[in-house]
Every structure is written in C-alpha cells, then in structure tokens.
Amino acid sequence: SSANSFFILQLLNLPVAMCNTTLNYFLSYKAGREVAVKLLEEGVAAMMRNGRKLKELPLMDPQELLKSLKKRGNDFDVYRFPPDRCYNTILQSIIRNKMTETREINGQLVKMAGSAGINPLWNWRLTQKLSRVLRVGFYSTPIDLFKALK
C-alpha cells in the first residue's frame, strides 16, 4: 500500500521534468497545480477502483498533497521566487538522456485506469508530450505545458 502511494506521487515527476524545474516551482503556477490535481486524481481513482490500498506516506503523501492543492492552492505561489534548482532524479535522467522509471510507472497506471473504467487522459497525454521534450527541448513554464495538454 505504501508502494501504491509512492507510484502515484512519482507521476508528478514527469510534468516537472518536462518543464526542467522542481516540484515546488512547478506547483507555484496555477497551471502546474491543475496538471498535478488531474494526475493525482487519476492515480488515486485508478488505485481505488482496482482495489489497491493507499497507505499514508510520512513525507509528501499524494492524498494529502491533493487535498492541499484543492483547498489552499494559492499557498504554493510563494515557491516561485527564487526557483528551487535541486533537480529530482527523473529530471537528471532526462537531461543525461537516460531511461527513467516514470514512463514504466505511468504506463502501468494508464493500463490500470483503463481496466478500471477510468479515462487516463492526462497520463496518456503526458507520455505522448514527453517525445517533444526529447526531440525539441523542455517547456519553458508549466503554463506552456498546460496549454500543450489541452
């Protein structure tokens, strides 16, 4: 059950890496928060529908983060200045052109969501947009990524 929660949290690494930034900076944008909420909602719904339990994580629990984003989203605005540049492992791997586990986790969740009757639209779109990052470069802001996903 802890692994299930961790997998949901790992989904956020994909859009964050696509914008060449960190989670705090990504969530400081309203568009970034909207992407995060959609991904977290899909992940939680897919796990619940498949009968997979979610245990609360001691740090960065995805369900708690989802509640915070919905209730007090504007509280994240303070993280925009100055941007945090402590890159996560997913972003470091993409910059070095190495394979990442996020694609595998995302693929598994898309399959789970589909079999549970959930339309995993945001996860599927992010996987498709990743090819743009590898081909052309990163999205300059979460707003640009959000617009590309629409």
C-alpha positions as CSV (number, residue, x, y, z in Angstrom):
1,S,0.0,0.0,0.0
2,S,2.9,2.4,0.6
3,A,4.3,1.5,-2.9
4,N,0.9,2.3,-4.4
5,S,1.0,5.8,-2.8
6,F,4.6,6.2,-3.9
7,F,3.8,5.3,-7.5
8,I,1.1,8.0,-7.6
9,L,3.5,10.6,-6.2
10,Q,6.1,9.6,-8.9
11,L,3.6,10.6,-11.6
12,L,4.3,14.3,-10.7
13,N,8.0,13.8,-11.7
14,L,7.1,13.6,-15.3
15,P,5.5,17.0,-15.9
16,V,8.0,18.6,-13.5
17,A,10.9,17.2,-15.6
18,M,9.2,18.3,-18.8
19,C,9.5,21.9,-17.6
20,N,13.1,21.5,-16.5
21,T,12.3,22.5,-12.9
22,T,11.4,21.2,-9.5
23,L,8.1,20.2,-7.9
24,N,7.8,23.3,-5.6
25,Y,8.4,25.7,-8.6
26,F,6.1,23.7,-10.8
27,L,3.3,23.9,-8.2
28,S,3.8,27.6,-7.8
29,Y,1.9,28.1,-11.1
30,K,-1.8,27.7,-11.2
31,A,-1.4,25.7,-14.5
32,G,1.1,23.4,-12.7
33,R,-1.4,22.8,-9.9
34,E,-4.1,22.0,-12.3
35,V,-1.9,19.4,-14.0
36,A,-0.9,18.0,-10.6
37,V,-4.5,17.7,-9.4
38,K,-5.6,15.9,-12.6
39,L,-2.7,13.4,-12.3
40,L,-3.2,12.8,-8.6
41,E,-7.0,12.3,-9.0
42,E,-6.5,9.8,-11.8
43,G,-3.9,7.9,-9.9
44,V,-5.9,7.7,-6.7
45,A,-9.1,6.8,-8.6
46,A,-7.3,4.0,-10.5
47,M,-5.8,2.5,-7.4
48,M,-9.1,2.6,-5.5
49,R,-11.1,1.1,-8.4
50,N,-8.5,-1.7,-8.7
51,G,-8.8,-2.5,-5.0
52,R,-5.3,-1.3,-4.2
53,K,-5.0,0.3,-0.8
54,L,-3.1,3.5,-0.3
55,K,-1.1,4.0,2.9
56,E,-0.3,7.5,4.0
57,L,3.3,8.3,3.3
58,P,5.4,10.1,6.1
59,L,6.6,12.8,3.6
60,M,4.7,14.1,0.6
61,D,1.7,11.9,0.8
62,P,-0.1,12.1,-2.5
63,Q,-3.6,12.2,-1.0
64,E,-2.6,15.0,1.4
65,L,-1.0,16.9,-1.4
66,L,-4.1,16.6,-3.4
67,K,-6.2,18.0,-0.5
68,S,-3.8,20.9,-0.1
69,L,-3.8,21.7,-3.8
70,K,-7.6,21.8,-3.8
71,K,-8.0,23.7,-0.6
72,R,-5.1,26.1,-0.4
73,G,-3.6,26.1,-3.9
74,N,-2.6,29.8,-3.8
75,D,-0.3,28.9,-0.8
76,F,2.1,27.4,-3.3
77,D,2.7,30.7,-5.1
78,V,5.5,31.7,-2.7
79,Y,7.7,28.9,-4.1
80,R,8.1,30.7,-7.5
81,F,10.8,33.2,-6.3
82,P,13.5,32.2,-6.3
83,P,13.1,28.9,-8.2
84,D,14.4,25.8,-6.4
85,R,17.1,24.1,-8.6
86,C,17.5,20.9,-6.6
87,Y,16.7,18.6,-9.5
88,N,15.0,15.3,-8.9
89,T,16.3,12.0,-10.3
90,I,13.8,11.9,-13.1
91,L,14.9,15.3,-14.4
92,Q,18.6,14.4,-14.1
93,S,18.0,11.2,-16.1
94,I,16.2,13.1,-18.9
95,I,18.9,15.7,-19.1
96,R,21.5,12.9,-19.4
97,N,19.3,11.1,-21.9
98,K,19.0,8.1,-19.6
99,M,15.8,5.9,-19.3
100,T,13.5,6.7,-16.3
101,E,11.2,4.6,-14.3
102,T,8.4,7.2,-14.6
103,R,7.5,6.0,-18.1
104,E,7.1,2.5,-16.7
105,I,5.0,3.6,-13.7
106,N,2.9,5.9,-15.9
107,G,2.3,3.1,-18.4
108,Q,1.2,0.7,-15.6
109,L,-1.2,3.3,-14.2
110,V,-2.6,4.0,-17.6
111,K,-3.3,0.3,-18.0
112,M,-4.8,0.0,-14.5
113,A,-7.0,3.1,-15.1
114,G,-8.2,1.7,-18.4
115,S,-9.1,-1.6,-17.0
116,A,-10.9,0.1,-14.0
117,G,-13.1,2.1,-16.4
118,I,-11.2,5.4,-15.8
119,N,-10.2,7.6,-18.8
120,P,-6.5,8.2,-18.0
121,L,-6.3,11.2,-20.4
122,W,-3.8,13.3,-18.6
123,N,-1.3,10.5,-18.0
124,W,-1.6,9.4,-21.6
125,R,-1.1,13.0,-22.9
126,L,2.0,13.5,-20.7
127,T,3.5,10.3,-22.0
128,Q,2.9,11.5,-25.6
129,K,4.3,15.0,-24.9
130,L,7.5,13.6,-23.5
131,S,8.6,12.9,-27.0
132,R,8.5,16.6,-27.7
133,V,10.9,17.2,-24.8
134,L,13.3,14.6,-26.0
135,R,13.1,16.0,-29.6
136,V,12.9,19.8,-29.2
137,G,13.6,20.6,-25.5
138,F,11.8,21.5,-22.3
139,Y,8.6,23.5,-21.9
140,S,9.6,26.9,-20.6
141,T,6.9,27.1,-17.9
142,P,4.1,24.9,-16.5
143,I,1.7,27.2,-18.4
144,D,3.2,26.2,-21.7
145,L,2.9,22.5,-20.8
146,F,-0.7,23.0,-19.6
147,K,-1.6,24.7,-22.9
148,A,0.1,21.8,-24.9
149,L,-2.0,19.3,-23.0
150,K,-5.3,20.9,-23.8
